[in-house]
Amino acid sequence: MSIVSARMRQVKLSPSVAARIILNQLREEGRRIIDLTIGEPDFITPPHIRKAACEAIERGETKYPLSQGTMALRRAAAERIRLDTGIDYPLDRIIVSTGAKQVLYNALTATLEAGDEVIIPAPYWVSYPDMVELAGGQPVTLRTEAASRYKITPDALRAAITPRTKWLMLNAPGNPSGVVYDAAELSALAGVLRDHPHVWTMTDDIYARLTFEGGPAPHILQAAPDLADRVLAVNGVSKCYAMTGWRIGYGAGPKDLIKAMAVVQSQSTSGACSISQAAALAALTGPQDCVAEFARSFRERRDLAMSILTRAPGLNAVSPDGAFYIFPDCSALLGRTAPDGTVIATDADLVQYILRRTGVALLDGGSYGVPGTFRLSFASASEEVREGCEAIRAICEELAA
């Protein structure tokens, strides 16, 4: 008899982590791999941020920090959130955690009763449903289509809400779609939420400043500030400052929610690394040129990738508004037989075939809640993006012949 709980047995290893294990094995076998699975910038953390961390060490800032985050970093996070949402949060409504992922998990753990439902638009970041299940809730997938640019509509949201609904999760620019809701779309969704006061909204804004049309992505709190008492805004420094390994995220919301999340954190990880918090403070309060530079570079890579993928038969690739992913619909290629006799029945089959034939690593779309798709990251160097996309195009031409 296994000691592992039934709840835990329902949870899967993150597909990106599982893919990395396989890729490392292939590299050890001598295969050259072009990794287009990675969900982190290929840039080095900017110098002024690294310097701040070193200076914090030399000052002896190596003791336990406040569990909810240092006062200085919470002030900086509050100012960043004010700029992004228009809401001025006092420090007792701000929490700093070990990555934005922990902020999300703390919130779900602090709020979900057994059977509570969380509406998760698909495609979704792979961890959302499993985090909900770990917290005892029930994920409710709200499927979207490429034709609607993978956005939910007010009617679809209204139909998904039940008396058990506790949260709606919004992620824009989305992982893996890269799409952004405009102000009018957010206002329409807010109209539905006003009609259902028992439903709260969790916004994962980790890519909000990595957009391609200038300025951060619109936020639902800008469109509907009256919903602030039912919104948890989550962000961090991982993506827009190339600080994935520093593990710092932050969130802002109603006081009783943040207090409960702080209790969860105090009994699990306690405060985030003091040195990482010093680095994050420098990121949020120092020069912001790096964010614009990273966004420009990602836009160039997006344009490069799209120029190739739009010529690939059988693919319908929606051009992303931000982040660093493309999420092509490949359903037209399913059911085909490759020249070597391989039957491409699913998106997972296609991803595995591309890896085996070309060494280009992708992630299947079924893991993101939308079978018949795959995720491609253009966070790698431009030449790898070009080579990888050309290899994908060649495989598509082969299958479509």
Residue, then its C-alpha position, 0 to 999 in steps of 0.5 A: m500500500s502506498i503512503v502517498s495520498a489519493r489527492m497527491r496521486q491526482v497531481k502530475l509532474s509539471p510537463s516543462v520539468a518532465a521535458r527537461i529531464i528527457l532533454n537532459q537524457l538526450r544530451e547525455e546521449g550526444r544528441r544536439i537539442i534545440d530547446l523551445t520548451i524553456g519558460e524563462p528569458d535567456f538574458i542574464t539578470p541586469p548588472h545593477i540587480r546583481k550588484a544590489a544582491c552582493e552589497a546586501i550580502e556584504r552588509g550582512e543581510t543574511k538573517y531571517p527576513l519578515s515572513q510577509g516580506t521586507m518593508a522596503l520590498r513591499r513598498a516597492a511592490a505596492e508602487r509597481i502594482r499602483l502603476d499597473t492597476g491604479i489601486d493604492y494598496p497599504l503594506d498590510r495588503i501586500i505579500v512577498s513570496t518565493g515566486a509568483k507561483q507560491v503567491l497563487y498557491n498560498a491564496l488557493t490553500a488559504t481560501l478553498e474548501a473541499g469542492d470549491e470550483v476555480i474557473i481556469p480558461a484554457p489554454y492555461w499555465v500547466s500548474y493552475p489545475d494541479m494547484v487547485e486540486l492540491a488545495g482541495g478545489q475543483p478546476v473547471t476548464l473554460r475552453t477557448e479557440a484560436a478563432s477567438r484568439y484564445k480569449i474567454t467571452p462574457d457569455a462563456l464566463r457566465a455559463a461557467i459560474t455556479p454557486r460553488t465557484k470561488w475564483l476566476m483565474l486570469n493570465a494576460p499576456g497568457n502562458p501559453s497563448g501570449v494574448v492580451y485582453d483589451a480594456a473593453e473586453l476586461s470591462a465586459l468580463a467585469g460586468v459578469l463578475r459584478d452579477h456574481p459577488h461570490v466569485w473572486t478573481m486571481t490575476d497572474d500578471i507575471y508577463a504584463r510588462l513584456t508586451f509588444e505594443g507599448g506599455p503594460a497589459p491592461h488590468i481588470l482593476q483599471a477597467a473595474p476598480d470597484l472589484a478591488d475587494r474581490v481581486l488578488a493581483v499577482n506579479g513578480v520579477s522572474k520574467c521581466y527582469a530575467m530573475t527566474g532563479w531568484r524566486i521572488g513574487y508578490g501579491a496584493g489583495p484584501k487585508d483578510l486574504i493577505k493575512a490568511m496567505a501570510v499564515v500559510q506562508s509562515q507555516s510552510t516556507s516563511g520569508a523569501c530569501s533575504i538576498s533575493q529580496a534585496a535584488a528584487l528591490a533594486a529591480l523594481t526601484g532601479p533603472q527600467d530600461c532593461v524591461a523595454e530592451f527585453a520586450r523589444s528583443f522578444r518582439e523581434r523573435r516573435d516576428l521571426a518565428m511567425s514569419i516562418l510558422t505562417r508558411a507551415p502547412g497545417l498550422n494556425a499560429v495566433s500571433p502573441d501580444g506579449a510574453f514569449y510563447i506561440f501556441p499553434d493549432c496543429s489539428a489539421l496535421l493529426g491523423r497523418t502518417a509520416p514517411d517512416g510510417t509513424v502515425i501522428a494521432t495526437d499533438a503529443d505524437l507530433v511533438q515527439y516526432i519532431l523531437r526524434r526527427t529534428g532535435v527540436a523540443l516543444l511541449d504538447g498542447g494537451s498539457y495546457g488544456v487544448p489538445g491539437t496544439f503545441r507550445l513553442s517558446f521563443a525565449s531562446a537565442s534568435e538563431e535557435v528560434r530560426e533553426g527550430c521554426e524552419a525544422i518545424r515547417a519542414i516537418c509540416e510540409e512533409l506531413a501535409a504532402 
